[in-house]
Structure formats: C-alpha cells, structure tokens
Amino acid sequence: MAKSTFYHAGCPVCVNAEQELLQLVEKSEVEIIHLGESKNHI
C-alpha cells in the first residue's frame, strides 16, 4: 500500500485529527506535513 500524506496547519483541531489518525494506522504508513513548518510541501 502507498504511503498516505496528512497535511495540517498546527491548530488544535488538526493536531487532534493527527493523533486520532495515528491510533488507526502505523506511523510508518503516514507522512505528516505541518504546513506552518514545511511550506515547501504545499
């Protein structure tokens, strides 16, 4: 299966969604991109 990418802006809702996602899938299967810190990924 291909690696999924989860983009977020760092707000509390996004951080909560990230935590919920990581409870469902292995961290190695998801690339997490914080857009405030990694603007080159936009």
CNS distance restraints for C-alpha pairs under 8 A (distance, minus, plus):
assign (resid   2 and name CA) (resid  29 and name CA) 7.70 0.50 0.50
assign (resid   3 and name CA) (resid  28 and name CA) 7.99 0.50 0.50
assign (resid   3 and name CA) (resid  29 and name CA) 5.00 0.50 0.50
assign (resid   3 and name CA) (resid  30 and name CA) 5.55 0.50 0.50
assign (resid   3 and name CA) (resid  31 and name CA) 6.96 0.50 0.50
assign (resid   4 and name CA) (resid  29 and name CA) 6.40 0.50 0.50
assign (resid   4 and name CA) (resid  30 and name CA) 4.81 0.50 0.50
assign (resid   4 and name CA) (resid  31 and name CA) 6.15 0.50 0.50
assign (resid   5 and name CA) (resid  30 and name CA) 5.58 0.50 0.50
assign (resid   5 and name CA) (resid  31 and name CA) 4.66 0.50 0.50
assign (resid   5 and name CA) (resid  32 and name CA) 5.89 0.50 0.50
assign (resid   5 and name CA) (resid  33 and name CA) 7.18 0.50 0.50
assign (resid   6 and name CA) (resid  18 and name CA) 7.62 0.50 0.50
assign (resid   6 and name CA) (resid  30 and name CA) 6.87 0.50 0.50
assign (resid   6 and name CA) (resid  31 and name CA) 6.16 0.50 0.50
assign (resid   6 and name CA) (resid  32 and name CA) 4.87 0.50 0.50
assign (resid   6 and name CA) (resid  33 and name CA) 6.08 0.50 0.50
assign (resid   7 and name CA) (resid  32 and name CA) 6.06 0.50 0.50
assign (resid   7 and name CA) (resid  33 and name CA) 4.75 0.50 0.50
assign (resid   7 and name CA) (resid  34 and name CA) 6.02 0.50 0.50
assign (resid   7 and name CA) (resid  35 and name CA) 6.64 0.50 0.50
assign (resid   8 and name CA) (resid  14 and name CA) 5.63 0.50 0.50
assign (resid   8 and name CA) (resid  15 and name CA) 7.58 0.50 0.50
assign (resid   8 and name CA) (resid  32 and name CA) 7.78 0.50 0.50
assign (resid   8 and name CA) (resid  33 and name CA) 6.33 0.50 0.50
assign (resid   8 and name CA) (resid  34 and name CA) 5.11 0.50 0.50
assign (resid   8 and name CA) (resid  35 and name CA) 5.92 0.50 0.50
assign (resid   9 and name CA) (resid  14 and name CA) 6.63 0.50 0.50
assign (resid   9 and name CA) (resid  34 and name CA) 5.61 0.50 0.50
assign (resid   9 and name CA) (resid  35 and name CA) 5.22 0.50 0.50
assign (resid   9 and name CA) (resid  36 and name CA) 5.78 0.50 0.50
assign (resid  10 and name CA) (resid  14 and name CA) 5.86 0.50 0.50
assign (resid  10 and name CA) (resid  15 and name CA) 5.93 0.50 0.50
assign (resid  10 and name CA) (resid  34 and name CA) 6.36 0.50 0.50
assign (resid  10 and name CA) (resid  35 and name CA) 7.72 0.50 0.50
assign (resid  10 and name CA) (resid  36 and name CA) 7.12 0.50 0.50
assign (resid  11 and name CA) (resid  15 and name CA) 6.21 0.50 0.50
assign (resid  12 and name CA) (resid  16 and name CA) 6.07 0.50 0.50
assign (resid  13 and name CA) (resid  17 and name CA) 6.18 0.50 0.50
assign (resid  14 and name CA) (resid  18 and name CA) 6.14 0.50 0.50
assign (resid  15 and name CA) (resid  19 and name CA) 6.29 0.50 0.50
assign (resid  16 and name CA) (resid  20 and name CA) 6.19 0.50 0.50
assign (resid  17 and name CA) (resid  21 and name CA) 6.05 0.50 0.50
assign (resid  18 and name CA) (resid  22 and name CA) 6.23 0.50 0.50
assign (resid  18 and name CA) (resid  32 and name CA) 8.00 0.50 0.50
assign (resid  19 and name CA) (resid  23 and name CA) 6.49 0.50 0.50
assign (resid  20 and name CA) (resid  24 and name CA) 6.80 0.50 0.50
assign (resid  21 and name CA) (resid  25 and name CA) 6.39 0.50 0.50
assign (resid  22 and name CA) (resid  26 and name CA) 6.33 0.50 0.50
assign (resid  22 and name CA) (resid  27 and name CA) 5.99 0.50 0.50
assign (resid  25 and name CA) (resid  29 and name CA) 6.83 0.50 0.50
assign (resid  25 and name CA) (resid  30 and name CA) 7.68 0.50 0.50
assign (resid  26 and name CA) (resid  30 and name CA) 7.13 0.50 0.50
assign (resid  27 and name CA) (resid  31 and name CA) 7.67 0.50 0.50
assign (resid  33 and name CA) (resid  38 and name CA) 6.70 0.50 0.50
assign (resid  33 and name CA) (resid  41 and name CA) 7.49 0.50 0.50
assign (resid  34 and name CA) (resid  38 and name CA) 5.89 0.50 0.50
assign (resid  35 and name CA) (resid  39 and name CA) 5.19 0.50 0.50
assign (resid  35 and name CA) (resid  41 and name CA) 7.26 0.50 0.50
assign (resid  35 and name CA) (resid  42 and name CA) 7.15 0.50 0.50
assign (resid  38 and name CA) (resid  42 and name CA) 7.92 0.50 0.50
